[in-house]
Amino acid sequence: MRILMISHMYPSPVNPTGGIFVHEQVKALRARGHDVRVVSPKGWAPPGLGRWSSYRDVVPEDTIDGIRVYYPRKLTLPGGRLGHRNADAFLLGMRRTVRRIHDEWPFDVIHAHMVVPDGWAAARIGHELGVPAVGTAHRADVLDIPAQGPKARMRVAEAIQTLDAVVTVSRAIGDAADAIARPRRPIVVVPNGADAEVFLPRDATAARQRIGIPAEGPVISYVGKLVPRKGVDTLIESMGILSRREGGAPRLVMAGIGEMREGLEARAAELGIAERITWLGKVPHDDVGWVMSTGDVFVLPSLSEGLPTVVCEAMACGLPVVATAVDGTPEIVDDPATGLLVQPHDAEGLAHALARVLDDPVLAAQMGAEALRRSEADYTWAANARRMEDVYAAVVQG
């Protein structure tokens, strides 16, 4: 089958790890014999908006891991000033490119990631070309964007109603989409996955040596953005609570970038735990599994998630997971089989859950083994691709 993937989230020369999960899905589909190309519109801003100047370095077309990727330009304005019209700008920016691709390479189905703006635009160009369009909802498109106002909610509803099929990464996100509008077909849940070649069980001592931290002692690993939605401020507070235990705080390995880092470092210093935290910044995708494997437990204290790919990846590393019970996370973190769930903003509860896993190696080993088993069965990109094949077949057959 020929599949045209449309996603503003996709690796580019400017951001090699942006939308890496979409790239992993594309690779998995290709491994199953499908021919896939990608259209990933990137921002164009009027002169003088320096923040977007780096997009000038993005070439119109590139090949990544043998996958042909097109980068048409779309109008971008600061502060989300386009509002619901961002979907129109997205369609305008990609229409000519998609038509040209279809003329030379007639594709069977369009698959868009995010129902707005990507899916809204894909449904319209698909209708123009007579090609079915599928959209995957992740989180922000059905939770955050509709909350921006009635016009934004209307665009999300239009996308859900006009796409030939709507896929969501979790049941929670599917329920949110269903509450906005009635799709043409019942929503299909297709969880994200992990790259089994990058995320696999590794020796913790070797991982710690590779990162440059002591081999002995309890370690917690975190990978993600340092932004409010990830709840990392609560994680630092929980480290302060854990520091009052006999033996002091465990080591925390933090990989990721974001505007909160300076404040988090300052708070860690106030709590007297600065030396217990290793800040790695942005880590290449192929090294993330090593970072995760430094930990005896992986933590994700988010305030909201669709279905966190990072948890799929931690499970593939054979790690127990302590996470917040938000949105789709409880669908993958099975308390107490594969990890423990806590409430968001609860530093005491998070500290208690982390201590429970760190203080009981037998429990941690059991959780990690079950997490690995479930990951291999349900949360790989190969499993994701198999499920997507059924969705494509249904819309192509009509």
N, C-alpha and C positions, 0 to 999 in steps of 0.2 A: 504494500500500500504506500502511496505517496502522501506524506503528511507535511503540511506547512504549519510550523510552530510560530505563533506570534506572542512576543513577550518583551515588555520594556525592561524586564529583569533578565539580563543575560550577560555573560562575560564579554568584555571588550578590551581594546588596548588601554583604555583609560582606567578600567576597573576589572582586572582579570578574574576576581572572585565574585563579582556581582551576579546574582541569580544563578549561582553554580548548581543549585538543585534542579533548575530547568535543563541545564546542560546535561546533568546526570540522567535525567529522564530521556532526553534525546538520544544519548549514547545507548541506553538500555533498549530503546525502540529499534535503533539501528542494529544492535546485536541480535535482535529477533527477526531481522531481514527486511525491515521497512526502510524506505528512502525518505529522509527527513531533511528539510531546509528550514532556516530560521529567519524571521524578520523581527528585528529589535530596534524600534524607533528610539532615537536619542535626541536630547534636547538641542534646540537652537534658540538662542536668546539674542535680543537686539544688542548692538554694540554698547559697551560700557558696563555690562553686567559681568564682572570678572569671574564670579563664582562658576559660570558655565564655560569659561574660555577653554578649559581642558577638552571639551567636546570637539573642538576644532581638530584635535589629533585623531579622532575616530575616522577610519577610512570608510568609504561607502559600502565596501564589501570585503569580507575576509573569510578565511578557512580556519576553523578551530577543531583539532582532532579529526580532520577529514570532513567536517560538517560545514556546509556553505552557509554563511551568515551575512545578512544584509542589514545595514544601519541607516535607514532613511532618517531625515531630520523632521522634528515636529517643533512647533512654537512652544516655548517654555517661558513663564514669567515667575518672578520671585513671590514667595508667600502664598502660593496656590491661588493667585489672582484670577486665573482662568476659570476657577470653580468648575461647575458642571460642563462648561464649554471645553474643558480639557479633552473630553472624549471626542468632540468634533475636531479639535486640533490633531488628535491622534489619528483619526480616520483620514483627514486631509494629508497628513504627513506620509502615510504609508500606502495610500490607494494606488498611486502610479506604480510603485515598486511591486506591489502584490499583483496587479494586472499584468505587468511585464513578466513576472515569474510564471504566472499561469499560462501566458501565451507560449512560452518556450518549454514549460515543464508542467503540464496540466496535473494539478494535485487532486487527491480524492477527498480530503477533509482538512479543515482548518482547526487547530487547537490553540486557544488563547489562554494565557495564564493571567489571572485577575479578571473578574467579570466587568470591571470598569477601571480604566478606559479600554483595555485590550479586547475584552469579550464583546462589549457594545459595538466597537468598531468592526470586529471580526464578523459579527452577525450580519452587519450591513454589507460589507464587501462580499461575504459569502452568498448573500441573497442576490447581489448583482451578478455574480459569476455562476450561480446555480450550484454552489458547493456547500455541503453542510458544515456548520461551525459548532464546535464544542468549547465550553469555557470552564476553567477550574477556578473556584473561589477559594481563597486562602485564609483571610481574616479581615484585613482592613477594608476590603471591598464590600463586605456585607455587615461589618460592625461599625467602622469609623466613618466611611464615606457617607452612608445614609444619615448619620447624625449631623452632618454639616448643613442640612437644610432640606426643604421639600424638593428643590430642583435637583440636588444631588441624589436624593433618594429616588426620584423619578427616573434618573438615568440608570441606576442600579436595577430598578424594577423593569425597565425597558430591556435591559440586557438579559435578565433572567427569563423574560417572556419570549424573546426573539431568538435566543440561542437554540439550536436543535437539541442540545443536551447540556445539562449543568452538572459538573462534578465538584465535589467538595472534599477537602482533605480530612474532615472529621464529621461525625454526626452532629456535633454542636454547631459547626459552621453551616451544615446542611439545614438544620432547624432554623437558623437565623435567616438563611436565604429563602426558605419556604414562607417565613413570616412576612417577607417583603413583597413577594409576588408568586404567582403560580407558574411553574415552568411547563414546557411542552411535554416533557417526560418526567417520571419520578427521578428525583435527584439521586445520583450514584456517589457513594463514598469510596474514594480511592486514596488510601493513606500515602504519605510520602515514604521515602526509603533511605537507605544508606548504601554507599559504594562499598561493597564487600572487599574490594582490593585496597581501600584506604583505611577502612574502619574494621578492625579485627582484634581479637585478644592479643595483648602484648605483655611482656614482662615489665612490671612496674619499676623495678630497679634499673633496667635498661632505659626505660622512658625517662626516668628522673635524671639519669646520667646525661642523656641526650639534651635535656632542657637545661641542665646545670643546677639542679637542686640536690640537697642531701638525700641519699637513698633510704635512710631510716626515718621513722616517724609517720604519723597519720597525715594524709594529704587529701584535700578536696579540690576537684577541678571544675572550672567554669569556662565555657566558650560562648561568646555572644557579644552583642553590642553593649556598650556602657551608656545606656540611655534609660530614662525613667521607666518605660514600659517593661524593661527586663527585671525590675525589682532589685537591682544590684545594691542600692542603698540599704535595703533590708538585709542583704547578705553581709555587708560590712558590719552592721549592728549585731548580727548573729555571731560574727567572729569575735566581737567584743565580749559577748556573753560567754562564748566558749573559752575565752582567755582566762576566765575566773575558775575554770576547772583545774584539778590537780594535773600538773604537767603543762599547763598553759594551752594556748590555742593551737590547733593543727595548722599546717601550712595550707595556704590557698593559692592555687595557680590560676591566674586570670588571663585569658586570651581574648582580645577584642579591643575595639576603639570606640570612642564616643565622647560627647561633650561633658559627661559626668566624671571623667577620670580625675581631673585636678581636685574636685571636691571630695571624691572618694578617698584619694590619697591623704588629703588633709584630715578627714574624719578618722581614717585608720591611725594616723599619727596621734590624734587626740585620745583615741582608745588604747594607745600603747601597743598596737599590733602591726605597725608598719613593716617591721622586719619579718613578719610571718606571711607577707603577701608578695608573690612574684608576679609582676606585671609584664606580660609578653607583647602587648600591642597586637598589631595585625599579623596573623600567622598564615603562611601559604596553605592552601587547601590540603595538599598531600601530607602536611605535617600535623594537621588537627588531631588525627587519631593518636599520634604520639603524645600530644598535650593532654588529651583526655585520659590516656592510660597512666599518667603520673598519679592519678587520684585513686584512692580506695573507694571513693564515691563521687558521682557527678551530680552537680546541683544546678537547678534552673528555677529561680524564684520569681518568674514573670508575673505580671499583672494581667496579661492577656496573651493567648496563643491560638493559632488555628489548629494545627497539629505539628508540634515542633520537630523539624528534621533533625535538630541537634540531639534530641532524645533518642531518635532512631539510631543515630550514629553512636551515641554512648552505649546503648544496648548492644549494638554490634561489636563493641569493644569488650563486652562481657562485664559491664559495670552496673552496680545498683544505682538507682537514680532517686534523689530527693527533689521534688518539684512541687509547685503550687497547683492546687486543684482548680484550674481555670480552663474554660472553653474545652478544647479537644484533648488537653493533656491527660485527664483521667482515663481516656480511651486507650492510652498506650502505657501509662504507668499504672500498673495494677498493684495497689496497696493491699497486702504486704508481699505479694508474690515477686514483683520485680523492683520494688522500691517503696518509698513512703511519700504520701501527699500531705501538704500543709496548706493553710490559708494564706493568701497574699497579705503583705504588710505585717506579718506576724513573726518578728525576729525571735521571740522566745520559742515559738513552735518550730521554727526552722532550725534553731540551735539544738533543740531537743531531738528532732528527727535525725540531724546529722550525727549527733553524739551517739544515738542508738545504733546507727549503722557502723560508725567507727569503733565503738566499744564491743561489738559482737562480730568477730571475724567469720564465725560459722554462718550467721544470718547473712552477712554481706556476700559470702561465697555462694550461698543458696540463691539469693536474689540475682546475683550476677549471672549465674548459670542459667536461670530461667529467663532472664532478659535476653541472653544470647540465643537461647532456643527459639523464643518468640520472634526475635529479630530475623533469624534465618528463615523462619516459616512465612512471616507476613510483612516485614518491614525492610525489604530490599528494593532497589530500583528494578530488578528483574521482575519481582512480584507486582510492582506498580505498573510496569509495561504490559504484563499479561492482562491485568484488569482493564487497562486503557484500550487494549485491542478489542475487547468486547463492546466498549462504548463506541468506538469508531465503527465497528461492523454494524451496530444497530442503526446509527444515523445514516450510514452509506446505503443500507438496505431500505431506509425510509420507514 
